[in-house]
């Protein structure tokens, strides 16, 4: 071996990789054995192709990395080229492969940064969304797509109490990677960022996590309460996103005939970064916390009930004629019953970005270094106008939980229907508009 | 059941919990079954008591939450009271219990916020450290401990290129929680924050993660390179922190006769928050990345070699008499050989705090939203003066990697020796100084 960088050395694991089914790219670059994911358990792979995008009905992974992008492209064709590349790379990465096949040219920028080499696919899903800016930006129809903007892809109204930061709000495109390993999720988005050079650039990003919760249990959020109990029922097992799910879930989540053709089988995603004054919460009496939420903390049962899945019983009164679950309780204001049947599917993560200096908005108006932590609220629905917006306009005014929460980031995206093998994300939109 | 809040309802799972060995606190509060960690696998519990604190020799968990505190106390006795409470709560939490036994008084602030109820202990370790401010602050001997300040607990010098932010630097005390679940780690620190009210307050905090890496493999960092290959050898299996580890590790990490009595079996922790210009790195050719690091990316082998564990061979030259591993390569400057034998044990995590506006410090001086991500570097040693400081003074000037990195947070803590059951963290310090 004379060349100190080992160029030209044969890729010693090629044979092994062939035998392993070719799931992982083979490369002979840079004088060393090529990378390989050694434990590619099929159970750790979520389907990428199908009638719906992954990451929505998918049993929730423990980590997410969510990013939005501003489009820089002057031509629609540039976006199509990028979306083709994104689709190909996402399909590869969801099976544990590198974003592109690793070549044998170490003097070039490698087609994958390598941060997930050797890791499990970790049930990676990548969910793409289109923001209003793809269709119209500052009044301009930049890409000839304005006529295709769905009526449901509104500009979100300003809600009571909103303290939105531009650097955590909006975006022309969204990419959400979810995986059971934070490095797998972050790696996936980074590789897509690389494929977007000159066409789209990162606008903001947020990582999130869930605790490892036994199957069938509702995870607790950072307030210590179970979060998601009242979601529309669907199987929480690891069934593929393409499987038939109970109708309640389908009706709430997937766009049907009412939407534009390219949105059928898709869903609208609302993202809200909700900072929680955990210091304040942690100094709050247990029974007041339970009144604020409307549930018992430990069991998750509605106030006065014993089972997490017991009916809320919003009509129940105590001996003095007061509602058992108060008028401003979080679960009442978030219930379908109190919102003319409005529902959405919550797929939220907790977030934890350390600590920063903050002045609390509520008594006793503490100031100081506080947790920059809370809920990265994500929900899916067929039409945000009749679900999230309708529900949150009242919650933002009346929810007792608002004493502890501040919404400082926000975005709405149209997540197109699923991707058939051989096509690219949003192809039906771009073909329709040609 | 007449009381809507269900007070007075007998705790229905008391019998079950008794049978389960009493690992989890029993409570009959608030009208619902009390919480219980259902899957308390003994294998998920790291020992808390022993000659060394956990979280140092412990096989590295996948998540960390690190916090530092400013002391508010006017009396030393207040600190002792808090450290007793911290020790008791940490011991309980490391076995999956709540920070304190849950009572039956819902009108009070509960002795645990509940965010980890039902979760696995997740190999939680909690590692305490004492900063210089415990001994002397602004020239004041606040607690009569100044004479006990170890010579090794220096004020870190300003290193070349440092861009330290006060809100990520220093602290009178440190608490590091490590666990295989991010919510378990965060919960543990939050509960200690609650026990510190009036005595110490949060100064800054940082969360971090590692990929799930197969046993025996060195995890890759966000630059795609294996990180930690040259650590002093010790078993990477899940053996308890109290087990005998190979002497090389012991010699590098644990303070012996040279330290003050209360530091014996302890270690000095240097923490550095290192933002990495990943956008810049991701646009760098593979062979240049490898020259910067001094290793091949995929195999982890030293340049020109084939095995990750091959000797660096720093003396090797190419055909033209140039060193194979360059003078400014990261591995050369970080090697014991190039630092008169100086060594430390690296126990770093990656961090990912989303994105923020940044101006790069290097050509082509990009400005914009960039990943706020990088390495939360943590290392342990018997004396930082002859290990981290000695090594990093040269690295900060010459390391080729500096083109991509910015140190914006920093701290040094003396982590006392382990805790014997019935005592509290640092007891030997506080008793000595009485």
Contacts between the chains, C-beta under 8 A, distances in Angstrom:
chain1	res1	chain2	res2	distance
A	1	B	304	7.1
A	1	B	306	8.0
A	2	B	319	7.6
A	3	B	304	7.7
A	4	B	303	6.0
A	4	B	304	3.9
A	4	B	316	7.4
A	4	B	318	4.8
A	4	B	324	4.3
A	5	B	287	6.4
A	5	B	290	7.3
A	5	B	303	6.4
A	5	B	304	6.6
A	6	B	296	7.0
A	6	B	304	6.0
A	6	B	306	7.4
A	9	B	306	7.9
A	27	B	298	7.5
A	29	B	286	6.7
A	29	B	298	7.3
A	30	B	286	6.1
A	30	B	287	6.9
A	30	B	290	6.3
A	30	B	296	5.3
A	30	B	297	6.4
A	30	B	298	6.4
A	31	B	296	5.5
A	31	B	299	7.7
A	31	B	301	7.6
A	31	B	303	7.9
A	31	B	304	6.9
A	31	B	306	7.3
A	32	B	296	4.1
A	32	B	297	7.7
A	32	B	298	4.9
A	32	B	299	2.9
A	32	B	300	7.7
A	32	B	301	5.5
A	32	B	306	6.3
A	33	B	298	6.6
A	33	B	299	5.2
A	33	B	306	7.5
A	34	B	298	5.8
A	35	B	298	4.8
A	38	B	214	6.2
A	39	B	214	6.2
A	65	B	352	7.2
A	67	B	355	7.6
A	102	B	298	7.9
A	106	B	285	7.3
A	106	B	286	4.5
A	106	B	287	4.1
A	106	B	290	7.2
A	107	B	285	5.7
A	107	B	286	7.5
A	107	B	287	5.4
A	108	B	285	6.0
A	108	B	286	6.8
A	109	B	282	7.8
A	109	B	283	6.3
A	109	B	284	6.9
A	109	B	285	5.6
A	109	B	286	7.0
A	110	B	286	4.5
A	110	B	297	7.8
A	113	B	223	7.8
A	113	B	224	4.9
A	113	B	281	7.5
A	113	B	282	5.4
A	114	B	220	6.8
A	114	B	224	3.0
A	114	B	225	7.6
A	114	B	297	5.6
A	114	B	298	7.0
A	115	B	220	5.8
A	115	B	221	7.5
A	115	B	222	5.5
A	115	B	223	7.3
A	115	B	224	4.7
A	116	B	211	7.4
A	116	B	220	7.8
A	117	B	220	6.4
A	117	B	224	6.9
A	117	B	298	6.7
A	118	B	213	7.3
A	118	B	214	7.5
A	118	B	217	6.7
A	118	B	220	7.1
A	119	B	211	5.2
A	119	B	212	6.8
A	119	B	213	7.3
A	119	B	220	8.0
A	120	B	212	6.7
A	122	B	212	7.3
A	167	B	355	7.8
A	167	B	356	7.0
A	167	B	357	6.7
A	167	B	369	6.9
A	180	B	212	7.8
A	181	B	211	5.5
A	181	B	212	5.1
A	182	B	209	4.5
A	182	B	211	7.5
A	182	B	352	6.8
A	183	B	209	6.9
A	183	B	210	7.5
A	183	B	211	3.7
A	183	B	220	7.7
A	183	B	222	7.6
A	183	B	350	6.9
A	184	B	211	7.1
A	186	B	222	7.3
A	186	B	352	5.7
A	186	B	373	7.3
A	190	B	278	6.8
A	190	B	282	6.6
A	190	B	371	7.7
A	193	B	279	7.8
A	193	B	282	7.6
A	194	B	282	5.4
A	194	B	283	7.9
A	201	B	368	6.7
A	201	B	369	7.4
A	202	B	355	5.8
A	202	B	368	7.8
A	202	B	369	5.2
A	202	B	370	7.5
A	202	B	371	7.6
A	203	B	355	8.0
A	203	B	369	6.1
A	204	B	354	6.8
A	204	B	355	5.6
A	204	B	369	6.5
A	205	B	354	4.6
A	205	B	355	4.3
A	205	B	371	7.1
A	206	B	354	5.2
A	207	B	352	4.9
A	207	B	353	7.6
A	207	B	354	6.4
A	209	B	182	4.5
A	209	B	183	6.9
A	210	B	183	7.5
A	211	B	116	7.4
A	211	B	119	5.2
A	211	B	181	5.5
A	211	B	182	7.5
A	211	B	183	3.7
A	211	B	184	7.1
A	212	B	119	6.8
A	212	B	120	6.7
A	212	B	122	7.3
A	212	B	180	7.7
A	212	B	181	5.1
A	213	B	118	7.3
A	213	B	119	7.3
A	214	B	38	6.3
A	214	B	39	6.2
A	214	B	118	7.5
A	217	B	118	6.7
A	220	B	114	6.8
A	220	B	115	5.8
A	220	B	116	7.8
A	220	B	117	6.4
A	220	B	118	7.1
A	220	B	119	8.0
A	220	B	183	7.7
A	221	B	115	7.5
A	222	B	115	5.5
A	222	B	183	7.5
A	222	B	186	7.3
A	223	B	113	7.8
A	223	B	115	7.3
A	224	B	113	4.9
A	224	B	114	3.0
A	224	B	115	4.7
A	224	B	117	7.0
A	225	B	114	7.7
A	278	B	190	6.8
A	279	B	193	7.8
A	281	B	113	7.5
A	282	B	109	7.8
A	282	B	113	5.4
A	282	B	190	6.6
A	282	B	193	7.6
A	282	B	194	5.4
A	283	B	109	6.3
A	283	B	194	7.9
A	284	B	109	6.9
A	285	B	106	7.3
A	285	B	107	5.7
A	285	B	108	6.0
A	285	B	109	5.6
A	286	B	29	6.7
A	286	B	30	6.1
A	286	B	106	4.5
A	286	B	107	7.5
A	286	B	108	6.8
A	286	B	109	7.0
A	286	B	110	4.5
A	287	B	5	6.5
A	287	B	30	6.8
A	287	B	106	4.1
A	287	B	107	5.4
A	290	B	5	7.3
A	290	B	30	6.2
A	290	B	106	7.2
A	296	B	6	7.1
A	296	B	30	5.2
A	296	B	31	5.5
A	296	B	32	4.1
A	297	B	30	6.4
A	297	B	32	7.7
A	297	B	110	7.8
A	297	B	114	5.6
A	298	B	27	7.5
A	298	B	29	7.4
A	298	B	30	6.5
A	298	B	32	5.1
A	298	B	33	6.6
A	298	B	34	5.8
A	298	B	35	4.7
A	298	B	102	7.9
A	298	B	114	6.9
A	298	B	117	6.6
A	299	B	31	7.7
A	299	B	32	2.9
A	299	B	33	5.1
A	300	B	32	7.7
A	301	B	31	7.5
A	301	B	32	5.3
A	303	B	4	6.0
A	303	B	5	6.5
A	303	B	31	7.8
A	304	B	1	7.2
A	304	B	3	7.7
A	304	B	4	3.9
A	304	B	5	6.6
A	304	B	6	6.0
A	304	B	31	6.8
A	306	B	6	7.4
A	306	B	9	8.0
A	306	B	31	7.2
A	306	B	32	6.2
A	306	B	33	7.4
A	316	B	4	7.3
A	318	B	4	4.8
A	319	B	2	7.6
A	324	B	4	4.3
A	350	B	183	6.9
A	352	B	65	7.2
A	352	B	182	6.8
A	352	B	186	5.7
A	352	B	207	4.9
A	353	B	207	7.6
A	353	B	353	4.8
A	353	B	354	6.5
A	354	B	204	6.8
A	354	B	205	4.6
A	354	B	206	5.2
A	354	B	207	6.4
A	354	B	353	6.5
A	355	B	67	7.7
A	355	B	167	7.7
A	355	B	202	5.8
A	355	B	203	8.0
A	355	B	204	5.6
A	355	B	205	4.3
A	356	B	167	7.0
A	357	B	167	6.7
A	368	B	201	6.8
A	368	B	202	7.8
A	369	B	167	6.9
A	369	B	201	7.4
A	369	B	202	5.2
A	369	B	203	6.1
A	369	B	204	6.5
A	370	B	202	7.5
A	371	B	190	7.7
A	371	B	202	7.7
A	371	B	205	7.1
A	373	B	186	7.3
